[in-house]
Amino acid sequence: MAKDYSIKIDIDERLPAERALKKFKRFCEAYGVIREYRKRQEYKKPSIRNKEKLAAAAKRRKKTAVKFNRGSKF
C-alpha cells in the first residue's frame, strides 16, 4: 500500500532557489509526505495505537466540554 510521491518542481533562471525550496516544502506538506515519514519512524503495535487514539479522543471531548461549560453561568 505504498503511495507514489512524485513531486516535481520546475526551476528556471528567474526563480530563486529559496522560493523553489519553499514551494517544494509546501508540496510535501500537501501530499502528506512528512506525516507519513513521522508515522513510519517507529513501529507501534495496533493495540498501543488504538489506546493513543482513544486517549486523544477523550482529551478532545473534555476540551470541548470545558469550552461549552465556560460560557454558561448556571
QUITASUL-V939383 format. One record per pair of residues at least 24 apart in sequence whose ideal C-beta (glycine too) atoms are under 10 Angstrom apart, sorted by the first residue. I is the first residue (numbers start at 0). GAP is how many residues later the second one is. If there is no record, write none. Layout:
I_GAP / I_GAP
//
This chain:
1_34 / 2_28 / 2_29 / 2_30 / 2_33 / 3_27 / 4_26 / 4_27 / 4_28 / 4_31 / 5_25 / 6_24 / 6_26
//
